[in-house]
Amino acid sequence: MTPAFATAVEVDPPPHVLDDEIGLRLKEYGELPHSLEGYNQAEWILADYGDFLVHVFSEKARSYYDLERLWRNAKDVPIPAE
């Protein structure tokens, strides 16, 4: 089970642009996805990195699936700035 997830709000670029940037940054640390789903549709992209998952949603898909509601009881974990 993935122990944590992060959400971002008010992201302007289409999901594939954000996923590309995440992929490039993770590649710098030697992380490559085991699988990638939804990239061509660009509504909901799922990148499986083994130890963690990356979900990137369009605004429409994010509103529809409402993950914040599903995970509302999860513990917030602050991520320190670099």
C-alpha positions in Angstrom: 0.0 0.0 0.0 1.3 3.5 -0.8 1.7 5.3 2.5 1.0 8.8 1.3 -0.2 10.9 -1.6 0.1 14.5 -2.6 -2.5 16.7 -4.3 -2.0 19.9 -6.2 -4.7 22.5 -7.0 -5.2 25.1 -9.6 -2.7 23.6 -12.1 -2.9 25.3 -15.5 -1.0 23.0 -17.8 -2.8 19.9 -19.3 -2.1 16.7 -17.3 0.4 15.3 -19.7 2.6 18.4 -19.4 2.6 18.0 -15.6 3.3 14.3 -15.9 6.2 14.9 -18.3 7.8 17.3 -15.8 7.3 14.9 -12.8 8.8 12.1 -14.9 11.8 14.1 -15.8 12.5 15.1 -12.2 12.1 11.6 -10.9 14.4 10.3 -13.7 17.1 12.5 -12.2 16.9 10.3 -9.1 16.9 7.1 -11.1 13.1 6.5 -10.8 11.3 5.3 -13.9 7.7 4.2 -14.1 6.9 0.5 -14.2 3.7 1.4 -16.1 1.9 4.5 -17.4 -1.9 4.6 -18.1 -4.1 7.3 -19.5 -1.4 9.5 -21.0 -3.0 9.7 -24.5 -6.4 10.6 -23.1 -4.9 13.2 -20.7 -7.9 13.2 -18.3 -6.4 11.0 -15.6 -2.8 9.8 -15.9 -1.6 7.1 -13.5 2.2 6.5 -13.3 3.2 3.5 -11.2 6.7 3.8 -9.8 6.5 0.7 -7.7 6.9 2.2 -4.2 4.6 5.1 -5.1 1.9 6.2 -7.6 1.5 9.5 -9.4 -2.0 10.5 -10.3 -2.5 13.6 -12.5 -6.0 14.7 -13.3 -7.6 17.2 -15.5 -9.8 19.6 -13.6 -12.9 17.8 -14.9 -11.7 14.3 -13.9 -10.5 15.6 -10.5 -13.9 17.1 -9.8 -15.7 13.9 -10.9 -13.6 11.4 -8.8 -13.2 13.8 -5.8 -10.3 12.0 -4.2 -10.1 14.6 -1.4 -13.5 13.4 -0.2 -12.4 9.7 -0.3 -9.3 10.5 1.7 -10.7 13.2 3.9 -9.8 11.3 7.1 -6.2 10.7 6.0 -3.4 12.3 8.1 -1.9 15.5 6.6 1.9 15.3 6.3 3.7 18.6 5.6 6.3 18.4 2.9 9.3 20.7 3.7 10.5 23.1 1.0 13.9 22.4 -0.4 
